[in-house]
Amino acid sequence: MEHHHLQELIELEEGYWWHTAKRALAASLLERHFPPPGLIVEGGIGSGRNLVEFRSRGYDVAGFDIMPQAVEHVRTRGIDQAEVHDLGQPWPVAQGSVRAVVMLDVLEHTADPVQVLQHARDTLAPGGGVLITVPAYPWLYSNWDKRLGHYRRYTTRELALQAKKASLEVVRLTHWNAFSLPAAVVVRMIDRLRGRDAPAEFPRVSPGMNRLLQTAAAVERGWLTRCGAPFGLSLVGVFRK
């Protein structure tokens, strides 16, 4: 993550619909599959807002990021167990000590995702697991992804295969964020036809639209707790050791 992207994340993550929706989905899945107490380790902590949320729900929290600026900011939020670390290297966590590992839109940034998943698996206590979100549909891969540092976009099959190679069992794997998929497809197609590059940033929306998108995400989240979604701009997966 470049420094200006971190600053954008710090500014938006508290109230922007995309971040609030993803954080709420992650928290609900954690409580459903890996309820507190226990240690949650997040790979790719960004601004630290997710860890603050997980801590408020009764978990102990720790996290890693390759950016020293991110770690420094997260420590100012009272999260002392934040370290600079490359997720592609063995994680400095006692094996068998972690209730769940969380990686939200992180795996697509890694050159060797199977290795990262193996390191995550090694930290897990019996019955522990990994919660992951990634962008969906390789056919949507564009210069926007490249500028964000994405190596790939995912299919459910590809994510399940990587998990299997890392000796993780699929508990839940589904699309999410279905309501924004049509707009994203239209924007990508227009950009390709015009030969222009969309800026690598989150599109700003009005306060009213932001509330509407948050409501749509909440309705979808209620649906996803009971069954999966056949399509959506992102994937969310729960995997067990």
FISE-41224 format. One line per field, with one value per residue (C-alpha): residue number from 0; residue in three letters; x, y, z. Coordinates in steps of 0.2 Angstrom, whole numbers, plus 5000, padded with zeros to 4 digits. Each point is the difference from the previous one (the first is absolute). Example, Ala and Ser with C-alpha at 12.3 -4.5 7.8 and 13.67 -1.06 7.14 Angstrom:
<sites>
resi	[0,1]
resn	[ALA,SER]
c1	[5062,5006]
c2	[4978,5017]
c3	[5039,4997]
</sites>
This chain:
<sites>
resi	[0,1,2,3,4,5,6,7,8,9,10,11,12,13,14,15,16,17,18,19,20,21,22,23,24,25,26,27,28,29,30,31,32,33,34,35,36,37,38,39,40,41,42,43,44,45,46,47,48,49,50,51,52,53,54,55,56,57,58,59,60,61,62,63,64,65,66,67,68,69,70,71,72,73,74,75,76,77,78,79,80,81,82,83,84,85,86,87,88,89,90,91,92,93,94,95,96,97,98,99,100,101,102,103,104,105,106,107,108,109,110,111,112,113,114,115,116,117,118,119,120,121,122,123,124,125,126,127,128,129,130,131,132,133,134,135,136,137,138,139,140,141,142,143,144,145,146,147,148,149,150,151,152,153,154,155,156,157,158,159,160,161,162,163,164,165,166,167,168,169,170,171,172,173,174,175,176,177,178,179,180,181,182,183,184,185,186,187,188,189,190,191,192,193,194,195,196,197,198,199,200,201,202,203,204,205,206,207,208,209,210,211,212,213,214,215,216,217,218,219,220,221,222,223,224,225,226,227,228,229,230,231,232,233,234,235,236,237,238,239,240]
resn	[MET,GLU,HIS,HIS,HIS,LEU,GLN,GLU,LEU,ILE,GLU,LEU,GLU,GLU,GLY,TYR,TRP,TRP,HIS,THR,ALA,LYS,ARG,ALA,LEU,ALA,ALA,SER,LEU,LEU,GLU,ARG,HIS,PHE,PRO,PRO,PRO,GLY,LEU,ILE,VAL,GLU,GLY,GLY,ILE,GLY,SER,GLY,ARG,ASN,LEU,VAL,GLU,PHE,ARG,SER,ARG,GLY,TYR,ASP,VAL,ALA,GLY,PHE,ASP,ILE,MET,PRO,GLN,ALA,VAL,GLU,HIS,VAL,ARG,THR,ARG,GLY,ILE,ASP,GLN,ALA,GLU,VAL,HIS,ASP,LEU,GLY,GLN,PRO,TRP,PRO,VAL,ALA,GLN,GLY,SER,VAL,ARG,ALA,VAL,VAL,MET,LEU,ASP,VAL,LEU,GLU,HIS,THR,ALA,ASP,PRO,VAL,GLN,VAL,LEU,GLN,HIS,ALA,ARG,ASP,THR,LEU,ALA,PRO,GLY,GLY,GLY,VAL,LEU,ILE,THR,VAL,PRO,ALA,TYR,PRO,TRP,LEU,TYR,SER,ASN,TRP,ASP,LYS,ARG,LEU,GLY,HIS,TYR,ARG,ARG,TYR,THR,THR,ARG,GLU,LEU,ALA,LEU,GLN,ALA,LYS,LYS,ALA,SER,LEU,GLU,VAL,VAL,ARG,LEU,THR,HIS,TRP,ASN,ALA,PHE,SER,LEU,PRO,ALA,ALA,VAL,VAL,VAL,ARG,MET,ILE,ASP,ARG,LEU,ARG,GLY,ARG,ASP,ALA,PRO,ALA,GLU,PHE,PRO,ARG,VAL,SER,PRO,GLY,MET,ASN,ARG,LEU,LEU,GLN,THR,ALA,ALA,ALA,VAL,GLU,ARG,GLY,TRP,LEU,THR,ARG,CYS,GLY,ALA,PRO,PHE,GLY,LEU,SER,LEU,VAL,GLY,VAL,PHE,ARG,LYS]
c1	[5000,5007,5000,4986,4989,5003,4995,4984,4996,5002,4989,4986,5000,4989,4985,5002,4987,5013,5011,4985,4991,5016,5004,4983,5000,5016,4995,4984,5009,5013,4987,4990,5015,5014,4991,5010,5010,5016,5014,4996,5015,4997,5012,5000,4994,4999,4993,4996,4981,4996,5010,4992,4983,5005,5007,4984,4991,5011,5015,5018,5008,5017,5005,5013,5003,5015,4998,5009,4988,4985,5007,5004,4983,4992,5010,4993,4983,5006,5004,5017,5001,5003,5016,5008,5001,5000,4985,5010,5013,4996,4989,5007,4986,5000,4994,4983,4996,4987,4981,4999,5010,4992,5006,4988,5004,5018,5003,4999,5015,5012,5011,4998,4983,5002,5015,4991,4986,5012,5008,4983,4995,5015,4994,4983,4994,4990,4983,5007,4998,5003,4988,5004,4992,5007,4994,4991,5000,5016,4992,4998,5018,5006,5013,4990,5005,5018,5002,4993,5013,4989,5008,4983,4981,4992,4987,4993,5009,5017,4998,4994,5015,5013,4992,5001,5018,5003,4991,4985,4982,4986,4987,4991,5004,4988,4999,4995,4998,4987,4991,5016,5005,4989,5007,5018,4998,4993,5014,5014,4992,4999,5018,5006,4990,5007,5017,5001,5006,4988,5009,5006,4989,4983,4987,4992,4981,4988,4995,4983,5007,5012,4986,4990,5015,5003,4982,5002,5015,4991,4985,5013,5009,4984,4998,5018,4998,4987,5006,5013,4999,5002,5009,5008,5015,5010,5002,5000,5006,5001,5013,5005,5016]
c2	[5000,5017,5014,5010,4984,4998,5018,4997,4985,5009,5014,4988,4984,5007,5004,4995,4987,4988,4999,5000,4986,4989,5003,4995,4985,4994,5003,4990,4985,5000,5000,4986,4989,5004,5009,5009,4999,4997,5009,5007,5004,5011,4999,5017,5011,5017,5013,4988,5003,4982,4995,5013,4993,4982,5005,5009,4983,4991,4994,5002,5008,5001,5004,5001,5012,5003,5019,5008,5015,4988,4992,5016,5007,4984,5001,5018,4991,4990,4984,4996,4983,5007,4996,5004,4983,4992,4988,4989,4996,4989,5010,5005,4992,4984,4985,4994,5017,5009,4998,5008,5008,5014,5007,5012,5004,4995,4984,5007,5011,4985,4992,4983,4999,4981,5004,5014,4988,4987,5012,5005,4982,4997,5013,4992,4991,4984,5005,5017,5007,5013,5014,5007,5013,5002,5009,4988,4997,4999,5007,5017,5001,5017,5014,5005,4984,5002,5017,4993,4986,4986,4984,4993,4999,4984,4987,4989,4985,5009,5006,4982,4992,5012,4996,4981,5002,5008,4986,5010,4994,5010,5004,5014,5008,5012,5016,5016,5018,4995,5017,5009,4988,5007,5018,4993,4990,5016,5011,4987,4998,5019,5002,4987,5007,5017,4994,5009,4995,5002,5008,4987,5007,4997,5010,5013,4999,5012,4997,4994,4988,4994,4996,4991,4989,4996,4995,4989,4992,4997,4991,4990,4995,4994,4989,4993,4994,4988,4996,5005,5011,4995,5016,5015,5011,4992,4983,4996,4983,4992,4986,4988,4992]
c3	[5000,4995,5014,4992,4999,5019,5003,4990,5010,5016,4994,4994,5010,5014,4989,4982,4995,4993,5015,5013,4990,4999,5018,5006,4989,5006,5018,4998,4992,5014,5014,4991,4996,5012,5015,5013,5011,4990,4991,4983,4988,4985,4986,4991,5014,4990,5011,5014,5001,4998,5015,5010,4995,5004,5017,5004,4998,5012,4991,5003,4985,4991,4982,4987,4986,4988,5002,5015,4998,5002,5015,5008,4998,5007,5015,5003,5001,5016,4991,5006,4991,4983,4991,4983,4991,4983,5000,4988,5014,5015,5012,5017,5009,5011,4990,5006,5009,4989,4999,4983,4987,4990,4983,4992,4982,5003,4991,4983,5004,5004,4987,5008,5009,5004,5010,5009,5004,5006,5012,5006,5003,5010,5013,5003,5016,4998,4992,4995,4982,4987,4994,4983,4988,4982,4984,4988,4982,4991,4984,5010,5003,4993,5002,5015,5008,4995,5007,5017,5000,4996,4992,4996,5003,5006,4995,5014,4993,5000,5018,5006,4991,5008,5017,4996,4996,5017,5009,5004,4998,4993,5013,4990,4983,4991,4990,5009,4995,4986,5000,4994,4986,4986,5003,5001,4984,4990,5007,4995,4982,4997,5006,4988,4985,5003,5004,5016,5017,5015,5015,5013,5014,5007,4990,5011,5003,5008,5018,4995,4987,5014,5011,4987,4996,5018,5001,4985,5007,5017,4991,4990,5016,5007,4985,5000,5018,4994,4982,4987,4986,4982,4994,5007,4998,5014,5008,5018,5007,5017,5001,5014,5005]
</sites>
